[in-house]
Amino acid sequence: CMNGTRQHIFDIVDNWCYDKKSKSNLLWISGSPGAGKSAIASSLVSRIGHGNCARFFFKRDSAYYRDPSNVWKTIAYRLAIINKDIGVYLDKFLETNPSYLDNNQRSKDFDTLIVKAFNSISQETQSQAPIVIIDALDECAISEEQKDFLASLANWGKLSNFKMIVTSRSQKDIQDAIGDCSYHLHIPTGQAVDATSTQDIHIFLNESFQQLDVDLGNFPHAINQLAQYSAGLFIWAKLAVAYIAAGTVTERLETVLMNMGQLGQFKDNNLNLDRLYAQILYSIFEDCTQGEKTQYEMVLGSLIFAKAPLSINMLEVIFDNQESKITSEAISIALGKFSPLLLSLNLDDRDAPLYLCHLSLQDFFQEDAQEIIYSKTQAGTNIFGMKRYQMALENSLGHICLGLLRYMNKELHFNMGGLETSYYANKDAIGLSQRLDKLISKSLRFSCQWWHEHLPENVDISCNGDLLKEADKFLKNKLLYWLEVMSLIEQIPAAAGAMQHAEHIFKARFNIILNNSVSGDICQDASHFIFTFKKAIGTSTPHIYLSALPMAPPMSLLKQKYMKDFQRVLGSIDKRRKGWKRELQVLKQSSVVQTLGFSPDGRHIVSGSDDQTIQIWDAKTGEAVGEPLQGHKGRVLAVAFSPDGKYIVSGSGDQTIQIWDAKTSEAVGEPLQEHINEVNAVAFSPDGKHIVSGSGDRTIRIWDARTGGAVGEPLQEHTDEINTVAFSPDGKHIISGSDDETIRIWDAKTGEAVGEPLQGHKGRVMAVAFSPDGKHIVSGFDDQTLQIWDAKTGEAMGKPLQGHKGTVWAVAFSPDGKHIVSGSGDQTIQIWDAKTGEVMCEPLQGHEGMVWAVAFSPDGKHIVSSSSDQTIQIWDAKTGEAVGEPLQGHEGRVLAVAFSPDGKHIVSGSSDQTIQIWDAKTGKAVGEPLQGHKGRVMAVAFSPDGKHIVSGSYDQTIQIWDAKTGEGMGEPLQGHKGAVWAVAFSPDGKHIVSGSGDQTIRIWDAKTSEAVGEPLQGHKGKVRAVAFSPYGKHIVSSSDDDTIQSLDGMIGAAGDSHKEDQVVEFSPSQNHISVISQDYPMLSDMRSLCVFSSHIYSILFCPDTCSLLFLTDDQLISTPLSHDAHQMPCFTHQCFINADGWLCLPKSPNSKSQPDKLLFWVLPESHNGLWWPGNTAVISQYSLKLDLSRFHHGEDWIACYVKNDCSKCHGK
């Protein structure tokens, strides 16, 4: 503010600042547009002192400063600088929570960064605490975040000892939010203007005309008239002075006084401002030629309607074409004409943004046309002329967008950043920022960031024909180079949004006229491309071509249009799909996700996980919103949003239900506790007043969502766990599904079951096995049945085998294929005739727990079973009689069993940390338990000659034992850093292979107990099973990471990937492996791929055809196998996939501190299915085999571009 003005306002503010008894610690200064609120705020900052003031000034034309999510973190940063106590608190907080500012959840910022920060100030210094000033709140972008921000302002009362000042227009939403909780100071304007405000403008006008050196003798009442015309609006007075000063002063002063009309004619003071704008425009256009008017209109339209402030250089870019005939000189002349409407103008600084004098100028052109025309007509302007100006301005967006597209088509090229290597992230490229300043002009950056925002909504094909041609050229030829720029300037998230916006415009607008969807389709494809590979292309620009483009699906339009120019890249064989996956984002969690759901508005996703947490996600970006919601003490099995999206309800394995505030992530009230088992399902009623839950305790409960109290008695009709519950749309009924294979409908009001249960579901498949000749398959279901299948036709052979009364957990054929044995959750074992399906005898009873595993002895005379009752039982396979007493030498669960090669002995490993050898004939323990491990024994195996036993333990060690004496042979084999889950001897007994929870496989010398070579890496989960091929040439492993890997048994070459509950077998030729998994695997050899669309339950080699037989839930598939070697010199077993999904080159001992060398990026879904060197087959849901024979990378990466015109590839 000018010296001497606004003193009465400053006095009020000073008194409020020092009044400790003021009714509110929040001061709200409001006023009409142009009343001088921002000038007051700026002056307050100066008066209070920059060292004691933290400020945030909203700006409508700034993406950062119009975003309410940036306010509190910006304020906190400034508070930390000016206040020691706050600085210490924030330093400690961010040190403890280093990722806090990286997430998108800003709803906690007020409490975390502001309230707690202010409360950290010592009592002694609170009187000198900083004051917070927020200006132009009305320029805050309208969004959900704005509502949250206004709510946080209303909570400023939490900080009763600290002050905040807010300025804004008198908008209803702001009035509703802080009107009642603030001390309100309104700046009067219009008819309500007071003498003090008018006097302030008098002072301003007197000072301004003195500087203009104007003799006001002929205008004795000019100052009074102008002050009254301003009606308290400083912007009016400032604009009038600027207009008058830009021409012959006395003539323009007289014109303003004559054309403003009689005093008090308009009740709305904004109309006086509109009349002044109209007067200025009229004077500019009055004496122009038609050509000049057209040029001026185009320049003014660009300034008014640009989505971000333009510079002189940008105006030259926009009009750099023969059609516009607007030269650089013409632009400068036009800007001189419009100087009264600009905040400042320096024709020598051609990159400086050109700001409008006030946002009310944009409002002037965007308000209702008739109202504007009326006020302008009263000012003496030509109504038809004003209409024509308005129409010309509406076409400005098209002119801007056309200019930006032309400029990009001219300037964009391959390797925009002159990057010399593909091995490093952009952030690790030395001197990149300085290089980009030279290689990518400010005009090109602006064009890349803003072109899509200027696509016109209202299409006139006569005006936009050239625009469509340039857009088509850009999308088909320059799009990837544009992505380069967006990657280099760290704007990849905005690039995805740009493509979505452009897709909407092209499909919803242009296609209607042109009947052509190509541009829209490319934008849609590009959106998928960016979302899918944003991690790669946002990290390292060369990998737009080296990773993203080659790994895009074959039907990708971008791949089809651009791949021809980039032939020297990865070749990928991934036939799981032709086009993009339907999901737009892939949201990656650190634990198994049990449940998820959308918010009612679709903006957020909530997920519940095995790690006992709940996470909210941004559905558009896929980013986690805030920190996980923590409080449950068991895995989270169910989550749901309330209908209004304000709350989340969760059900957990800890038997409780919790309601959460979706905005703050805080728990609402205490957990709901009535269930006596895991809560498997939860749902809100349509009106949000009630919650229904289903539990493993077989009951359903209804809860009051507000009080958390149980409503009525539990609903008790199901006979097993409740897996799912839901309300009907009208809220009158509840539907539930259970493990009892029934569905029930309930009256939501009375809790009574409605009608009979809905039945007919089949159970889940829990076990499968091939017959020894490969002609038949047997499967066990959780519906208590078995089914025999024809392995060739896939047809069921007869009816299901019924007899068990529990889930069938295990099945096996006898060695001669004549019998089947099954183990069940009903604690029994059944022997079946494999031909007739008839039960051979009464169920084998003796176990007191679920039967987890069964197996025939090699001679087929005995059956061995293990149970959750911690025993092992041997049975006579012919009579079904138990052979002796159960093997009860263990005091814990039996976790592993194995037969000796001659079938005379059995070895078992237990959770009691011991190993026991048993006489397979008598069932008696042979000797004392083998003791030495300090953790559960997870795996056991006999050596091929039966003389030794190897065991793997949770204590991370392996022990070799003398099978005759039970003595440990030497020291434990140490090297793993996780539990040892699997062990096996090589066929010649010379080596041992082990798999561990540390995700590695190790080979050991069985004689010396020394490790052979380095650990074999490749798995991303616990290695659960390992085996040697019959001749010891290969090792196969399976892991929790959903993969199976095949390895060279002598060299240890890592391989492949698959899933839990897998069975691995070697084919007779030892060249292939077979796997079963309940995902959707892909079988792949080096020449062909076979993709299955349904669950695969069993795989076995067919010796006579050297093929794999796949039993799925809807068909049987036979696939021949073969492989050939494929050399990939840069991709070795020393490579590794880092936490961000990059396959990196191995580090040398001297480069441990250097950044990872990025070879290529792998989609998360393909990590486990990636073919590593030496793999002969990878069987996984997402198998990915790469051809690196033409792959140019590192310092040679630019050779990937094969187009002839490569003059700019090096950034020259």
KASUL-V982570 format. One record per backbone hydrogen bond with DSSP energy under -1.0 kcal/mol. CO is the residue of the C=O (numbers start at 1). NH is the residue of the N-H. If there is no record, write none. Layout:
# KASUL-V982570
CO|NH + CO|NH
This chain:
# KASUL-V982570
2|5 + 6|10 + 7|11 + 8|12 + 9|13 + 10|14 + 11|15 + 12|16 + 13|17 + 14|18 + 19|22 + 25|164 + 26|183 + 27|166 + 28|185 + 29|168 + 30|187 + 32|35 + 34|235 + 36|40 + 37|41 + 38|42 + 39|43 + 40|44 + 41|45 + 42|46 + 43|47 + 44|48 + 45|49 + 49|52 + 52|131 + 54|133 + 56|135 + 59|62 + 62|66 + 64|67 + 65|59 + 66|141 + 67|70 + 68|71 + 70|74 + 71|75 + 72|76 + 73|77 + 74|78 + 75|79 + 76|80 + 77|81 + 78|82 + 79|83 + 83|87 + 84|88 + 85|89 + 86|90 + 87|91 + 88|92 + 89|93 + 90|94 + 91|95 + 92|96 + 93|97 + 97|100 + 99|102 + 106|109 + 108|112 + 109|113 + 110|114 + 110|115 + 111|116 + 114|118 + 115|119 + 118|121 + 125|128 + 126|129 + 131|54 + 132|165 + 133|56 + 134|167 + 135|58 + 136|139 + 137|140 + 143|147 + 144|148 + 145|149 + 146|150 + 147|151 + 148|152 + 149|153 + 150|154 + 153|156 + 155|158 + 156|159 + 159|162 + 163|132 + 164|27 + 165|134 + 166|29 + 167|137 + 168|31 + 169|171 + 171|175 + 172|176 + 173|177 + 174|178 + 175|179 + 183|28 + 185|30 + 189|192 + 190|193 + 194|198 + 195|199 + 196|200 + 197|201 + 198|202 + 199|203 + 200|204 + 201|205 + 202|206 + 203|207 + 204|208 + 205|209 + 206|210 + 207|211 + 208|212 + 209|214 + 216|219 + 219|222 + 221|225 + 222|226 + 223|227 + 224|228 + 225|229 + 226|230 + 230|233 + 231|190 + 233|237 + 234|238 + 235|239 + 236|240 + 237|241 + 238|242 + 239|243 + 240|244 + 241|245 + 242|246 + 244|247 + 248|252 + 249|253 + 250|254 + 251|255 + 252|256 + 253|257 + 254|258 + 255|259 + 256|260 + 262|265 + 268|271 + 269|273 + 270|274 + 271|275 + 272|276 + 273|277 + 274|278 + 275|279 + 276|280 + 277|281 + 278|282 + 279|283 + 280|284 + 281|285 + 282|286 + 285|288 + 289|293 + 290|294 + 291|295 + 292|296 + 293|297 + 294|298 + 295|299 + 296|300 + 297|301 + 298|302 + 299|303 + 300|304 + 301|305 + 302|306 + 310|354 + 311|315 + 312|316 + 313|317 + 314|318 + 315|319 + 317|320 + 319|321 + 327|331 + 328|332 + 329|333 + 330|334 + 331|335 + 332|336 + 333|337 + 334|338 + 336|339 + 338|341 + 339|342 + 341|357 + 346|349 + 348|350 + 350|313 + 355|343 + 358|361 + 359|363 + 360|364 + 361|365 + 362|366 + 363|367 + 368|372 + 369|373 + 370|374 + 371|375 + 372|376 + 373|377 + 374|378 + 376|381 + 377|380 + 382|386 + 383|387 + 384|388 + 385|389 + 386|390 + 387|391 + 388|392 + 389|393 + 390|394 + 393|396 + 395|399 + 396|400 + 397|401 + 398|402 + 399|403 + 400|404 + 401|405 + 402|406 + 403|407 + 404|408 + 405|409 + 406|410 + 407|411 + 408|412 + 415|418 + 423|1158 + 425|428 + 426|429 + 429|432 + 431|435 + 432|436 + 433|437 + 435|439 + 436|440 + 441|445 + 442|446 + 443|447 + 444|448 + 445|449 + 446|450 + 447|451 + 451|454 + 452|455 + 460|463 + 460|464 + 464|468 + 465|469 + 466|470 + 467|471 + 468|472 + 469|473 + 470|474 + 471|475 + 472|476 + 473|477 + 474|478 + 478|482 + 479|483 + 480|484 + 481|485 + 482|486 + 483|487 + 484|488 + 485|489 + 486|491 + 487|490 + 491|495 + 492|496 + 493|497 + 494|498 + 495|499 + 496|500 + 497|501 + 498|502 + 499|503 + 500|504 + 501|505 + 502|506 + 503|507 + 504|508 + 505|509 + 505|510 + 506|511 + 510|514 + 511|515 + 517|521 + 518|522 + 519|523 + 520|524 + 521|525 + 522|526 + 523|527 + 524|528 + 525|529 + 526|530 + 527|531 + 528|532 + 529|533 + 533|537 + 534|538 + 536|540 + 539|426 + 540|543 + 541|544 + 542|545 + 542|546 + 543|547 + 543|548 + 544|549 + 547|551 + 553|556 + 556|560 + 557|561 + 558|562 + 559|563 + 562|565 + 563|566 + 565|1202 + 567|569 + 568|1192 + 571|1187 + 573|1185 + 578|555 + 592|610 + 595|608 + 597|606 + 599|602 + 603|619 + 604|599 + 605|617 + 606|597 + 607|615 + 608|594 + 608|595 + 609|612 + 609|636 + 613|609 + 614|629 + 615|607 + 616|625 + 617|605 + 618|622 + 623|618 + 624|104 + 629|614 + 635|653 + 638|651 + 640|649 + 642|645 + 646|662 + 647|642 + 648|660 + 649|640 + 650|658 + 651|637 + 651|638 + 652|655 + 652|679 + 656|652 + 657|672 + 658|650 + 659|668 + 660|648 + 661|665 + 666|661 + 672|657 + 678|696 + 681|694 + 683|692 + 685|688 + 689|705 + 690|685 + 691|703 + 692|683 + 693|701 + 694|680 + 694|681 + 695|698 + 695|722 + 699|695 + 700|715 + 701|693 + 702|711 + 703|691 + 704|708 + 709|704 + 715|700 + 721|739 + 724|737 + 726|735 + 728|731 + 732|748 + 733|728 + 734|746 + 735|726 + 736|744 + 737|723 + 737|724 + 738|741 + 742|738 + 743|758 + 744|736 + 745|754 + 746|734 + 747|751 + 752|747 + 758|743 + 764|782 + 767|780 + 769|778 + 771|774 + 775|791 + 776|771 + 777|789 + 778|769 + 779|787 + 780|766 + 780|767 + 781|784 + 781|808 + 785|781 + 786|801 + 787|779 + 788|797 + 789|777 + 790|794 + 795|790 + 801|786 + 807|825 + 810|823 + 812|821 + 814|817 + 818|834 + 819|814 + 820|832 + 821|812 + 822|830 + 823|809 + 823|810 + 824|827 + 824|851 + 828|824 + 829|844 + 830|822 + 831|840 + 832|820 + 833|837 + 838|833 + 844|829 + 850|868 + 853|866 + 855|864 + 857|860 + 861|877 + 862|857 + 863|875 + 864|855 + 865|873 + 866|852 + 866|853 + 867|870 + 871|867 + 872|887 + 873|865 + 874|883 + 875|863 + 876|880 + 881|876 + 882|884 + 886|888 + 887|872 + 893|911 + 896|909 + 898|907 + 900|903 + 904|920 + 905|900 + 906|918 + 907|898 + 908|916 + 909|895 + 909|896 + 910|913 + 910|937 + 914|910 + 915|930 + 916|908 + 917|926 + 918|906 + 919|923 + 924|919 + 930|915 + 936|954 + 939|952 + 941|950 + 943|946 + 947|963 + 948|943 + 949|961 + 950|941 + 951|959 + 952|938 + 952|939 + 953|956 + 953|980 + 957|953 + 958|973 + 959|951 + 960|969 + 961|949 + 962|966 + 967|962 + 973|958 + 979|997 + 982|995 + 984|993 + 986|989 + 990|1006 + 991|986 + 992|1004 + 993|984 + 994|1002 + 995|981 + 995|982 + 996|999 + 996|1023 + 1000|996 + 1001|1016 + 1002|994 + 1003|1012 + 1004|992 + 1005|1009 + 1010|1005 + 1016|1001 + 1022|1040 + 1025|1038 + 1027|1036 + 1029|1032 + 1033|1049 + 1034|1029 + 1035|1047 + 1036|1027 + 1037|1045 + 1038|1024 + 1038|1025 + 1039|1042 + 1042|1059 + 1043|1039 + 1045|1037 + 1047|1035 + 1048|1052 + 1065|1074 + 1067|1070 + 1072|1067 + 1074|1065 + 1081|1092 + 1082|1180 + 1083|1090 + 1088|1085 + 1090|1083 + 1095|1113 + 1098|1111 + 1100|1109 + 1102|1106 + 1102|1107 + 1106|1121 + 1107|1102 + 1108|1119 + 1109|1100 + 1110|1117 + 1111|1097 + 1111|1098 + 1115|1112 + 1117|1110 + 1119|1108 + 1128|1131 + 1132|1135 + 1136|1144 + 1138|1141 + 1141|1162 + 1142|1138 + 1143|1159 + 1143|1160 + 1144|1136 + 1148|1151 + 1151|1154 + 1157|1145 + 1160|1143 + 1163|1166 + 1164|1167 + 1169|1184 + 1172|1175 + 1180|1082 + 1184|1171 + 1185|573 + 1187|571 + 1188|1191 + 1193|1196 + 1194|1197 + 1196|1199 + 1197|1200 + 1198|1201 + 1200|568 + 1204|1206 + 1206|1209 + 1208|1211
